[in-house]
Structure formats: structure tokens, C-alpha cells
């Protein structure tokens, strides 16, 4: 029984809400975690840079071959896939310009270092 206590919903609307109290363990404050203001600087290994360079150069070759395939030599080289009936869910899709994105990341990194 709850004698002397108002029933839930019976409190006047002007009464302040009860405050939650959290007791500290052993009376100690919890350690304060400092949030990093800026993102940590990315460090790339030599192997990572070699992989990126390899993929970039290979893709450049594919793009050059695709551009040159317009002359009618479609027997060899890469083949570009084009859907016959486009997906209506991709009607407003805008591909990302990866080179532009990397340039923006590079410039932002330079600005953060200076």
C-alpha cells in the first residue's frame, strides 16, 4: 500500500518532475573521456599506396580502351554493360566523381595540417 503518497496521475501538473540520482561507485568520479576534435591523421603503408596505384593505373587503361573502342574494334578489350531496360529505382542516381572526391579530401587534409 502507498499511504500518504499521491497516486500516479494525481500529482498537480505544476509539480516539478523528480530528479534521477546516480550514485558513484566507491565515491569516485568516472574517468573523463576526451573527444578528439579532429579526425586522426590517416597513415598509409607503402603496400597500400602500391595497391591504390595499381588499381588506378589499371582503371585508366580500361577507360582508354573503352574510349578507343568506339572505332568499331569490339572483338577485343573491355565491354561496357548497358541495361536494355533501366531500373526505375535508379532514375535519380548520380554517380560520384571519385577523382573530385579524392581531390577534396586531399585539400581538406592540407588545410587541416596548416
URTAFEN-V6281 format. One record per helix or strand. SS is the DSSP state (a for helix, b for strand). FROM is the first residue (numbers start at 0). TO is the last residue. If there is no record, write none. Layout:
ss->SS from->FROM to->TO
ss->SS from->FROM to->TO
This chain:
ss->a from->24 to->26
ss->a from->45 to->70
ss->a from->87 to->89
ss->a from->97 to->112
